[in-house]
Amino acid sequence: MFIFKLGLKNLTRQKRRNILIIFVIAFAFFGYLMMDSLMNGMEEMSFDNIKNYDTGNIQIVNPAYWEDREDLPLENLINLNQEIIEIIQETEGVLGVSPELRFKANLNNGIDETAVIGLGISFEQYNQVFATKNYIVEGSMFTSGELKAVIGVSLADLMDLKVDDYITLLVRTKDDTFNTIDVEISGLVRAPNPMINNGIVFVPLELAQQALNVDNGVSLLALKTIPGEEDAIIKRLKSSFQNKNFNLKPYSWKESASSVIALSAAKKGGIGTVLLVVLLIGMLGIINNVILSALERTEEIGMMKALGMRGWEIVFVFMIEATGIGILGGLAGCLLGYIGVSWLVKYGFSIGYISGGDASGYGIPILDRIYGIWNYPSFTFLFILGIIIAVLSSILPSYWAAKKDPVKAIYHR
């Protein structure tokens, strides 16, 4: 008990240095917790935006189409029929099915022209899978049979378009001839996924099929499913398609978002590097503090050894002091982290400072702001790890101090 009290008492000696080290550790922990919250929030928002505005939870595609999907081909399409729809709808865990026809087009406003992606959809079915309708900022979505289109606000600004304006989509058909789709803009959308806003034109599915000469063909079927059950649903769908000899294959949204997932993996590596720097800062601070304390207390150490205090007891005194610094630094860091993460969760971080409000140019499908999320295990992990590092960092310099010869230590020899 005496040794423990002595170690705690030493915390109050050299207050400035101890407080400085505590704050260094605290701010290092704070930086890590803020980055961890922000990166995890970015990952969660990116994945949600991909599923809710681009791919759905699962995509059903002809395997040959999947290989060339980035080129938006009009070959190897799905010849949609009621039997396929019924099989999917009757699969346990499927909540909605949206057929889509994706194609390349040039949008012409009568003066200028730009390349876009055309997306033929059935409005009612599309709304079962995606949340785009909630972000119509002007006008409305079209219904089946209407010669109308919905475009993103960024594309509208680029082409100086507004609701009720007419546009022409120049397309290449399946027969390798040219055709046009003349439509009126019925609505403008500003979705959380900037890719929707920048270069996609939504048109009725039947209109797109007719203009592209693909009969009843669709590029893919996007599914909304019960969250977390994608793998089980994919197995059920594969079995059903094999039993019916359909040349179709379900793909998880993760396979469509491989680039974003790769960025997420890189993010985890970056956080690991930050953690390594945090621990290094803490270790250097504590090692430096123990060495300086030992040098300042040379006579005191010699006196304690002369009075019969054993080496391990002296080591223990310094370890208690270092552990106290680690605990106080960890508590201060977790408190600062709690305040910082609370701010990120509530207000977020504006990406306008780094990307003009649109992070899609960096491969991140997020618009305007990134919000942090709570990762309570990180607080616990960092606090406990900080204490462990404090203890381990103090062992070697404590042994160095404890090995001093008592006579030489008393007389500074």
LUMROTOR-563957 format. One line per 10 residues: their letters; for each residue x negated, y, z negated of N, C-alpha, C, O. Coordinates in steps of 0.1 Angstrom, whole numbers. Layout:
N
a	X:Y:Z:X:Y:Z:X:Y:Z:X:Y:Z; ...
# end
This chain:
413
mfifklglkn	-8:-12:0:0:0:0:-9:13:0:-5:23:7; -20:12:-7:-29:24:-8:-34:27:6:-35:38:10; -38:16:13:-44:18:27:-33:24:36:-36:33:44; -21:19:35:-10:24:43:-8:39:40:-6:47:50; -7:43:28:-5:57:24:-17:66:29:-14:77:33; -29:60:28:-40:68:32:-40:70:47:-43:81:52; -36:60:55:-34:62:69:-24:72:73:-26:80:82; -12:72:66:-2:82:68:-7:96:64:-4:106:71; -14:97:53:-19:110:49:-29:116:59:-29:128:61; -36:107:65:-46:112:75:-39:119:87:-45:127:95
ltrqkrrnil	-26:116:89:-19:122:100:-17:137:98:-16:144:108; -17:141:86:-15:155:83:-29:163:83:-29:175:83; -40:156:85:-53:162:86:-55:165:101:-51:158:110; -62:176:104:-64:180:118:-51:181:125:-49:175:136; -42:189:120:-28:190:125:-28:194:139:-20:189:147; -36:204:143:-36:209:156:-39:199:167:-32:197:177; -50:191:164:-54:181:173:-43:170:174:-40:165:185; -38:165:163:-28:155:163:-15:159:170:-9:152:178; -11:172:168:1:177:174:-1:178:190:8:175:197; -13:182:193:-17:183:208:-16:170:214:-10:169:225
iifviafaff	-21:159:208:-21:146:214:-7:141:214:-3:135:224; 1:144:204:15:140:204:23:146:215:31:139:222; 20:159:218:27:165:229:22:161:242:30:160:252; 10:157:244:5:152:256:12:139:259:16:136:270; 13:130:249:19:117:251:34:119:254:40:113:263; 41:129:247:55:132:248:58:136:263:67:131:269; 50:145:268:52:151:281:49:140:292:56:140:302; 40:131:289:37:120:299:49:111:299:53:107:310; 54:108:287:66:99:287:78:106:294:86:100:301; 80:119:291:91:127:297:90:126:312:100:124:319
gylmmdslmn	78:128:318:76:128:332:80:114:338:87:113:348; 76:104:331:79:90:336:94:88:336:100:83:345; 101:91:325:115:89:323:123:97:333:133:92:339; 119:109:336:126:117:346:124:111:360:134:110:367; 112:107:363:110:101:377:118:88:378:123:85:388; 118:80:367:125:67:368:140:69:370:146:62:378; 145:79:363:160:82:364:163:87:378:173:83:385; 154:96:384:157:102:397:155:92:408:163:91:417; 145:83:407:143:73:417:153:63:417:158:58:428; 158:58:405:168:48:405:182:54:409:190:48:416
gmeemsfdni	184:67:406:196:74:411:196:75:426:206:73:433; 184:78:432:183:79:447:186:66:453:192:65:463; 180:55:447:183:42:452:197:38:452:203:33:462; 204:41:441:218:37:439:227:45:449:236:39:455; 224:58:450:232:66:459:229:62:474:239:62:482; 217:59:477:214:55:491:221:42:495:228:41:505; 221:32:486:228:19:488:243:21:489:250:15:498; 249:30:480:263:32:481:267:39:494:277:36:500; 259:49:498:262:56:510:261:47:523:269:48:532; 252:38:522:251:28:533:263:19:534:269:17:545
knydtgniqi	267:14:522:279:5:522:292:12:525:301:6:531; 293:24:519:306:31:520:308:39:533:320:43:536; 297:42:541:299:50:552:292:45:565:293:51:575; 286:33:564:279:28:576:281:13:579:286:10:589; 277:5:569:277:-9:572:288:-17:566:291:-28:570; 294:-12:555:303:-21:547:294:-30:539:282:-29:539; 300:-39:532:293:-49:524:287:-60:533:276:-65:530; 294:-64:543:290:-75:552:294:-71:566:304:-64:569; 285:-74:576:288:-72:590:289:-86:597:279:-94:595; 299:-88:605:300:-100:613:297:-97:627:303:-88:633
vnpaywedre	287:-104:633:282:-100:646:278:-113:654:275:-124:648; 278:-112:667:272:-123:675:257:-122:673:251:-112:674; 251:-134:669:237:-134:666:228:-127:677:218:-121:674; 232:-129:690:224:-123:701:225:-108:701:216:-101:704; 237:-103:697:239:-88:696:230:-83:684:224:-72:685; 230:-90:673:222:-86:662:208:-82:665:202:-73:659; 202:-90:673:188:-88:677:185:-75:684:175:-69:682; 195:-70:691:194:-58:699:203:-47:694:205:-37:701; 208:-48:682:218:-39:677:214:-24:677:222:-15:679; 201:-21:675:196:-8:675:198:-1:688:199:11:689
dlplenlinl	198:-9:699:200:-3:713:215:-1:716:218:4:727; 224:-5:707:238:-4:710:242:-10:723:249:-3:731; 239:-23:726:242:-29:739:257:-32:740:265:-32:730; 262:-33:752:276:-37:755:277:-52:759:287:-56:764; 266:-59:757:266:-73:759:267:-81:746:264:-75:735; 271:-93:746:272:-102:734:281:-96:724:279:-97:712; 292:-90:729:302:-85:719:311:-96:714:311:-107:719; 319:-92:704:328:-102:698:341:-100:706:347:-89:706; 347:-111:712:360:-110:718:370:-112:707:374:-123:703; 375:-100:703:384:-100:691:397:-106:693:404:-104:703
nqeiieiiqe	401:-115:684:414:-121:685:420:-123:671:413:-121:661; 433:-126:670:439:-127:657:434:-138:649:434:-137:636; 430:-149:655:425:-160:647:412:-156:639:411:-160:627; 403:-149:645:391:-144:638:395:-135:626:390:-136:615; 404:-126:629:408:-117:618:414:-124:607:412:-121:595; 423:-134:610:429:-142:599:419:-150:591:421:-151:579; 410:-156:598:399:-163:590:392:-154:580:390:-158:569; 389:-142:585:381:-133:576:390:-128:565:386:-128:553; 403:-124:568:412:-119:558:415:-129:547:418:-126:536; 416:-142:551:419:-153:542:407:-158:534:409:-166:525
tegvlgvspe	395:-153:537:383:-156:529:384:-149:515:386:-137:514; 382:-157:505:382:-152:491:371:-141:489:360:-144:492; 375:-130:484:366:-119:481:366:-108:491:360:-98:489; 372:-110:503:372:-100:513:384:-90:511:396:-95:509; 381:-77:510:391:-67:507:396:-60:519:407:-54:519; 388:-59:530:392:-52:542:383:-56:554:371:-60:552; 388:-54:566:381:-57:578:383:-45:588:394:-41:590; 371:-40:593:372:-29:603:364:-33:616:352:-34:615; 371:-35:627:364:-37:640:358:-24:645:365:-14:644; 346:-25:650:339:-13:655:333:-16:669:327:-26:671
lrfkanlnng	334:-6:677:327:-6:690:317:6:690:321:17:691; 304:2:690:294:12:690:287:14:703:285:4:710; 285:26:708:280:28:721:273:42:722:275:51:714; 264:42:732:256:55:734:265:64:743:272:60:751; 263:77:740:271:87:748:263:100:748:255:103:739; 267:108:758:262:122:758:274:131:756:284:130:763; 274:140:746:285:148:743:283:162:750:272:168:749; 293:166:758:293:178:765:304:187:761:316:183:760; 301:200:757:311:209:753:315:219:764:321:229:761; 310:216:776:313:225:788:301:234:791:300:240:802
idetaviglg	292:235:781:280:243:784:267:235:781:258:234:789; 266:229:769:255:222:765:258:207:763:270:203:763; 248:199:762:249:184:761:239:179:752:228:183:751; 243:169:744:234:162:734:238:148:733:249:144:735; 228:139:730:230:125:728:236:122:715:232:128:705; 246:113:715:253:110:702:256:95:702:253:88:712; 261:90:691:265:76:690:281:77:689:286:83:681; 287:70:698:301:68:698:306:57:689:299:46:689; 316:59:682:321:48:673:336:47:675:344:55:670; 340:36:682:354:33:684:359:25:672:354:15:668
isfeqynqvf	370:31:666:375:25:653:390:24:654:397:32:661; 396:15:646:410:15:643:412:22:630:408:17:620; 419:33:630:419:42:619:424:35:606:418:36:596; 435:27:607:440:21:595:431:11:590:429:10:578; 425:2:598:415:-8:593:402:-2:588:397:-6:579; 398:9:595:386:16:591:387:21:577:377:20:569; 398:26:573:400:32:560:401:21:549:399:24:537; 403:9:553:403:-2:543:388:-5:538:386:-11:528; 379:-1:547:365:-5:544:356:7:540:348:6:531; 359:18:547:350:30:545:357:42:538:370:42:539
atknyivegs	350:51:532:356:62:525:355:75:532:356:86:527; 352:75:545:350:87:553:362:96:553:360:108:553; 374:91:553:386:99:553:387:109:542:393:119:543; 380:106:531:380:114:519:372:127:521:372:136:513; 364:127:532:355:139:534:358:146:547:350:153:553; 371:145:551:375:154:562:377:168:557:386:170:548; 369:177:561:369:191:556:378:200:564:381:211:559; 381:196:576:390:204:584:398:196:594:392:186:599; 410:198:596:418:190:605:422:177:599:424:176:587; 423:166:607:427:153:602:421:142:611:416:145:621
mftsgelkav	422:130:606:418:118:614:429:115:625:440:119:623; 425:109:635:434:106:646:442:93:643:438:86:633; 452:90:651:459:77:650:457:70:663:453:76:673; 460:57:663:459:49:675:466:54:687:478:59:685; 460:54:698:466:59:710:464:74:713:467:78:725; 459:81:704:457:96:706:444:98:713:434:91:711; 444:108:722:431:112:729:424:122:720:422:134:724; 420:118:709:413:127:699:401:121:693:398:109:695; 393:129:687:380:125:681:377:133:668:383:143:666; 369:127:660:364:133:648:349:133:648:343:123:652
igvsladlmd	343:145:645:329:146:645:324:152:632:332:158:625; 311:151:630:305:156:618:303:171:619:302:177:630; 303:178:607:301:192:607:288:197:612:287:208:619; 277:189:610:264:193:615:264:193:630:258:202:637; 270:183:636:271:182:651:280:193:656:277:198:667; 291:196:649:299:207:654:292:220:654:294:228:663; 284:223:643:276:235:643:266:235:654:264:246:660; 260:224:657:250:223:667:255:227:681:249:234:689; 267:221:683:274:223:696:284:234:697:291:236:707; 285:242:686:294:253:685:309:248:688:315:254:697
lkvddyitll	313:238:680:326:233:682:334:234:670:329:236:659; 348:234:672:357:235:660:369:226:664:371:221:675; 378:225:654:390:217:656:398:223:667:399:235:668; 404:214:675:413:217:687:404:220:699:410:222:710; 391:220:698:383:222:710:383:208:718:385:198:712; 380:209:731:379:197:739:364:193:742:356:202:744; 361:181:742:348:176:745:349:165:755:359:158:756; 337:162:761:336:151:771:325:142:766:314:147:764; 327:129:766:317:120:763:313:112:776:322:105:781; 301:114:780:296:107:792:290:94:788:281:93:780
vrtkddtfnt	296:82:793:291:69:788:288:60:800:293:62:811; 279:50:797:276:40:807:284:28:804:283:23:792; 292:22:813:301:11:810:293:-2:810:281:-3:813; 300:-12:806:295:-26:806:290:-30:820:281:-38:822; 297:-25:830:294:-28:844:283:-19:850:280:-19:862; 276:-11:841:265:-2:845:270:9:854:262:13:863; 282:13:852:287:25:859:289:36:849:289:34:837; 291:48:854:294:59:845:309:62:843:316:61:853; 312:67:832:326:70:829:327:82:819:316:85:813; 338:88:817:339:99:808:351:96:798:361:89:802
idveisglvr	350:101:786:360:101:776:363:115:773:355:122:766; 375:120:777:379:134:774:388:134:762:399:128:762; 384:141:751:392:141:739:392:155:732:384:163:735; 402:156:724:403:168:716:399:166:702:401:155:696; 391:175:696:386:173:682:398:175:673:404:186:672; 401:164:665:412:165:656:407:168:641:415:173:633; 394:166:639:390:168:625:374:169:624:367:164:633; 370:175:614:355:176:611:353:169:598:360:171:588; 342:161:597:339:154:585:325:158:579:316:160:587; 324:158:566:312:161:560:310:151:549:314:153:537
apnpminngi	304:139:552:303:128:543:290:128:535:281:135:540; 289:121:524:277:121:516:265:115:524:254:118:521; 268:107:534:258:101:543:255:111:554:264:112:563; 244:118:555:242:128:565:242:122:580:244:129:589; 239:109:581:239:103:594:253:104:601:254:104:613; 264:104:593:277:105:598:279:119:603:286:121:613; 273:129:597:275:143:600:267:148:612:271:157:619; 256:141:615:247:146:624:249:142:639:246:150:648; 254:130:641:254:125:655:263:114:658:261:106:667; 275:113:651:284:103:654:298:109:658:302:119:652
vfvplelaqq	304:103:668:317:108:673:326:96:671:325:86:678; 337:98:663:347:88:661:358:89:672:363:100:673; 361:78:678:372:79:688:381:66:685:376:57:679; 394:66:690:402:54:689:396:42:696:390:43:706; 397:30:689:390:18:694:395:15:708:387:12:717; 408:15:711:414:12:724:409:21:735:406:16:746; 407:34:732:402:43:741:388:40:745:384:40:757; 379:37:735:366:33:738:365:20:746:357:19:755; 373:10:742:372:-2:750:376:-1:764:370:-6:773; 386:8:767:391:10:780:380:18:788:377:14:800
alnvdngvsl	374:28:782:364:36:790:351:28:793:345:30:803; 348:18:784:335:11:785:337:-2:793:328:-10:795; 350:-5:796:353:-18:804:349:-30:796:343:-39:802; 352:-31:784:348:-43:776:360:-51:771:359:-60:763; 371:-48:777:383:-56:774:386:-54:759:388:-44:754; 387:-66:752:390:-66:738:377:-67:729:378:-72:718; 365:-64:735:353:-66:728:350:-55:718:354:-44:719; 343:-60:707:339:-51:696:324:-54:693:320:-66:695; 317:-44:688:303:-47:685:302:-55:672:293:-64:672; 310:-52:663:309:-59:650:322:-58:642:331:-50:645
lalktipgee	323:-66:631:334:-64:622:327:-61:608:320:-69:603; 331:-49:603:325:-45:590:335:-49:579:347:-47:580; 330:-55:568:339:-60:558:336:-53:545:325:-49:541; 347:-50:537:346:-45:523:349:-57:515:359:-64:517; 340:-60:505:342:-72:496:341:-68:482:338:-57:478; 344:-78:473:343:-76:459:328:-74:456:319:-82:460; 324:-63:449:310:-60:447:303:-72:440:308:-78:431; 291:-74:445:282:-85:438:285:-99:443:278:-108:439; 295:-101:452:298:-114:456:295:-116:471:300:-126:477; 287:-107:477:284:-108:491:278:-122:495:282:-127:505
daiikrlkss	268:-127:487:262:-139:491:272:-151:491:271:-159:501; 281:-152:482:290:-163:481:300:-161:493:304:-171:499; 304:-149:496:314:-147:507:307:-150:521:313:-156:529; 294:-147:522:287:-150:534:287:-165:536:288:-170:548; 285:-173:526:285:-188:527:298:-193:531:299:-202:540; 309:-187:526:322:-191:530:325:-188:544:331:-196:551; 321:-176:549:323:-172:562:315:-181:572:321:-185:583; 303:-184:569:295:-193:577:301:-206:579:302:-211:590; 306:-212:568:313:-225:569:325:-224:578:328:-233:586; 333:-213:576:346:-212:584:342:-211:599:349:-217:607
fqnknfnlkp	332:-203:602:329:-201:616:323:-213:623:326:-216:634; 316:-221:615:310:-234:620:321:-244:623:321:-251:633; 331:-244:614:343:-253:615:351:-250:628:356:-259:634; 351:-237:632:359:-233:643:350:-231:656:355:-228:666; 337:-234:654:327:-233:666:327:-219:671:325:-217:683; 328:-209:662:327:-195:666:312:-191:666:305:-194:656; 308:-185:677:294:-180:677:293:-166:670:290:-156:676; 295:-167:657:295:-155:649:287:-158:636:286:-169:631; 281:-147:631:273:-148:619:275:-136:610:274:-125:615; 277:-138:597:278:-127:588:264:-123:583:255:-131:580
yswkesassv	262:-110:582:249:-104:577:252:-95:565:262:-87:565; 244:-96:555:246:-87:543:242:-73:547:234:-71:556; 247:-63:540:243:-49:542:228:-47:540:223:-38:546; 222:-55:532:208:-54:529:200:-56:542:189:-50:544; 205:-65:551:197:-67:563:198:-56:573:190:-54:581; 209:-48:572:210:-36:580:203:-24:574:199:-15:582; 200:-25:561:193:-13:555:179:-17:550:175:-13:540; 172:-25:558:159:-30:554:149:-18:552:140:-19:544; 150:-8:560:141:3:559:143:11:546:133:15:539; 156:13:542:158:20:529:154:11:518:149:16:508
ialsaakkgg	156:-2:519:152:-11:508:137:-11:507:131:-13:496; 130:-10:518:115:-10:518:110:3:511:101:3:504; 118:14:513:114:26:506:117:25:491:109:30:483; 127:17:488:130:14:473:118:6:467:114:9:456; 113:-3:475:102:-11:469:90:-3:468:82:-4:458; 88:6:477:76:16:476:78:25:464:68:28:457; 91:28:461:94:37:449:90:30:437:84:36:427; 93:17:436:90:9:424:74:9:422:70:9:410; 67:7:433:53:8:432:48:21:427:38:22:419; 54:32:432:50:45:427:53:47:413:45:54:406
igtvllvvll	65:42:408:68:44:394:58:36:385:54:40:374; 53:24:390:43:16:383:30:24:382:24:23:372; 27:31:393:15:40:392:16:51:382:6:54:374; 28:57:382:30:67:372:29:62:358:23:68:349; 35:50:355:34:44:342:19:41:338:16:43:327; 11:37:348:-3:34:345:-10:47:341:-18:47:332; -7:58:348:-13:71:344:-8:75:330:-16:80:322; 5:73:327:10:77:314:3:69:303:-1:75:293; 1:56:305:-6:48:295:-21:52:294:-26:52:283; -27:55:305:-41:60:305:-42:73:297:-52:74:289
igmlgiinnv	-33:82:299:-33:95:291:-32:92:277:-40:98:268; -23:83:273:-21:80:259:-33:73:253:-37:77:242; -39:64:260:-50:57:255:-62:66:253:-69:66:243; -65:75:263:-76:84:262:-75:93:250:-84:96:243; -62:98:249:-60:108:238:-62:101:224:-68:107:215; -57:89:223:-58:82:210:-72:78:207:-77:80:196; -79:73:217:-93:69:215:-102:81:211:-110:80:202; -99:92:218:-107:104:215:-104:109:201:-113:113:194; -91:108:197:-87:113:184:-94:104:173:-99:109:163; -94:91:175:-100:82:165:-115:84:163:-120:85:152
ilsalertee	-122:86:175:-136:89:175:-139:102:167:-148:102:159; -132:112:171:-134:125:164:-131:124:149:-138:130:141; -121:117:146:-117:115:132:-129:108:124:-132:112:113; -134:98:131:-145:90:124:-157:99:123:-164:98:112; -160:107:133:-172:116:131:-170:126:120:-180:130:113; -158:131:119:-155:142:109:-155:136:95:-157:143:85; -152:123:94:-151:116:81:-162:107:78:-160:97:71; -174:109:84:-185:100:82:-188:98:67:-190:87:63; -189:109:60:-192:108:46:-181:101:38:-183:93:29; -169:104:42:-157:97:36:-157:82:38:-155:75:29
igmmkalgmr	-161:78:50:-161:64:54:-172:57:45:-171:46:40; -184:64:45:-195:58:37:-191:57:22:-194:47:16; -184:67:17:-180:66:3:-170:55:0:-171:48:-10; -161:53:10:-151:42:8:-158:29:9:-154:20:1; -168:27:17:-175:14:18:-183:12:6:-185:1:1; -189:23:0:-197:22:-12:-188:18:-24:-193:11:-33; -176:22:-24:-167:19:-34:-160:5:-33:-152:0:-41; -164:-2:-22:-160:-16:-21:-149:-18:-10:-144:-30:-9; -145:-8:-3:-135:-10:7:-141:-18:19:-152:-15:24; -134:-29:23:-139:-37:33:-137:-31:47:-129:-22:49
gweivfvfmi	-144:-37:57:-144:-31:70:-130:-32:76:-126:-22:83; -123:-43:75:-109:-44:81:-100:-34:75:-90:-30:82; -102:-30:62:-93:-20:56:-95:-7:62:-86:1:64; -108:-3:65:-111:9:71:-105:10:85:-99:20:90; -106:-2:92:-100:-3:106:-85:-1:105:-79:6:113; -79:-7:95:-64:-6:93:-60:9:91:-49:13:95; -68:16:83:-65:30:80:-64:38:93:-54:46:96; -74:36:102:-74:43:115:-63:39:124:-57:46:132; -60:26:124:-49:20:132:-36:26:128:-27:29:136; -33:28:115:-21:33:110:-20:48:115:-9:52:119
eatgigilgg	-31:55:114:-30:69:119:-27:69:134:-19:77:138; -34:61:142:-31:60:156:-17:56:160:-11:61:169; -12:46:152:1:41:154:11:52:151:21:54:158; 9:60:140:17:71:137:18:81:148:29:87:152; 6:84:155:6:94:166:14:88:178:22:95:184; 13:75:180:20:68:191:35:69:188:43:71:198; 39:66:176:53:67:173:59:81:174:70:82:180; 52:91:169:57:104:170:57:109:184:66:116:189; 46:106:192:46:109:206:57:103:214:63:109:223; 60:90:211:70:82:217:84:88:214:92:89:223
lagcllgyig	86:91:202:99:97:198:102:111:205:112:113:210; 91:119:205:92:132:211:94:130:226:102:138:232; 87:121:232:89:118:247:103:113:250:109:118:260; 108:104:242:122:99:244:132:110:242:142:110:250; 130:119:233:139:130:230:139:139:242:150:143:247; 127:143:247:126:152:259:132:144:271:139:151:279; 129:131:272:135:124:283:150:123:283:156:124:293; 156:122:271:170:121:270:176:134:275:186:135:282; 170:146:271:175:159:275:174:160:290:183:165:297; 162:156:296:160:158:310:169:149:318:175:153:328
vswlvkygfs	170:136:314:179:127:321:194:131:321:201:130:330; 198:136:309:211:141:308:214:152:318:225:153:324; 204:161:320:206:172:330:206:166:344:215:170:352; 198:156:347:198:150:360:211:143:363:216:144:374; 216:136:353:229:128:355:241:138:357:249:135:365; 240:149:350:252:159:351:250:168:363:260:170:371; 238:174:366:237:184:376:229:179:388:231:185:399; 221:169:387:213:164:398:202:173:402:200:184:396; 195:169:412:183:176:418:186:180:432:189:171:440; 186:192:436:189:197:449:178:193:459:167:197:457
igyisggdas	181:185:469:171:182:479:169:193:489:161:191:498; 177:203:487:175:215:496:161:221:495:156:227:504; 155:219:483:141:224:481:131:218:489:121:224:493; 134:205:493:123:198:501:128:194:515:119:191:523; 141:194:518:145:189:531:156:197:537:162:193:547; 159:209:532:170:217:537:184:211:535:193:215:542; 185:203:525:198:197:521:201:184:528:212:179:526; 192:179:536:195:166:543:182:158:543:172:161:548; 183:146:536:171:138:534:171:127:544:162:118:543; 180:127:554:180:116:564:167:116:572:163:105:577
gygipildri	161:127:574:148:128:581:137:120:575:127:116:581; 139:117:562:129:109:554:134:94:553:128:87:545; 144:91:560:150:77:559:159:75:547:161:63:544; 163:86:541:171:85:529:185:90:532:187:102:535; 196:82:532:209:86:536:216:94:525:226:89:520; 211:105:521:217:113:510:218:128:514:209:133:521; 229:134:510:232:148:514:232:156:501:238:152:491; 226:168:502:227:178:491:219:176:479:209:182:476; 224:166:470:218:164:457:216:150:454:223:141:459; 205:147:446:202:134:441:205:135:426:200:143:419
ygiwnypsft	214:125:421:217:125:407:209:114:400:208:103:406; 205:116:388:198:106:380:208:96:374:220:99:374; 203:85:369:212:75:363:205:71:350:192:73:348; 213:67:340:207:62:327:201:48:329:207:39:335; 189:47:324:182:34:324:177:33:309:165:34:307; 186:29:300:182:28:286:171:19:283:163:21:274; 170:7:290:159:-2:288:145:5:290:135:1:283; 144:15:299:132:22:301:128:30:288:116:31:285; 137:36:281:134:43:269:128:33:259:118:36:253; 135:22:257:131:12:247:117:6:251:108:5:242
flfilgiiia	116:3:264:103:-3:268:92:6:267:81:3:262; 94:19:271:83:29:270:79:32:255:67:33:252; 89:32:247:86:35:232:78:24:226:67:26:220; 82:11:228:75:0:223:61:-1:229:52:-4:222; 61:0:242:48:-1:249:38:10:244:26:8:243; 43:22:241:35:33:236:29:29:223:17:33:220; 37:23:214:31:19:201:21:8:203:10:9:196; 23:-1:211:14:-12:214:0:-6:219:-10:-10:214; 2:3:229:-10:9:234:-18:17:224:-30:17:223; -10:24:215:-17:32:204:-25:23:195:-36:26:192
vlssilpsyw	-19:11:191:-26:2:183:-38:-4:189:-49:-4:184; -37:-8:202:-48:-14:209:-59:-4:212:-71:-8:211; -55:8:215:-65:18:218:-73:22:206:-85:27:207; -68:20:194:-75:24:182:-85:13:176:-93:16:168; -84:1:181:-91:-10:175:-106:-8:177:-114:-9:167; -111:-6:189:-126:-5:192:-132:7:185:-142:5:178; -126:19:186:-133:30:179:-132:28:164:-140:34:156; -121:22:159:-120:19:144:-131:10:140:-137:12:129; -134:-1:147:-145:-10:144:-158:-3:144:-167:-5:136; -160:6:154:-172:14:154:-174:22:142:-185:23:136
aakkdpvkai	-163:28:137:-164:36:125:-166:28:113:-174:31:104; -160:16:112:-161:7:100:-175:1:99:-178:-4:88; -182:0:110:-195:-7:109:-207:2:104:-218:-2:103; -203:15:102:-214:24:97:-220:19:84:-212:14:75; -233:21:83:-239:18:70:-235:28:59:-237:40:62; -231:24:48:-226:34:38:-236:44:33:-233:56:32; -249:40:32:-259:50:28:-261:60:38:-262:72:36; -263:55:51:-265:64:62:-253:73:64:-255:85:68; -241:67:62:-229:75:65:-228:87:55:-225:98:58; -232:84:42:-230:94:31:-240:105:34:-237:117:32
yhr	-252:102:39:-263:112:41:-264:116:56:-273:122:60; -254:112:64:-253:116:78:-265:111:85:-271:118:94; -270:99:82:-282:94:89:-278:84:100:-286:79:107
# end
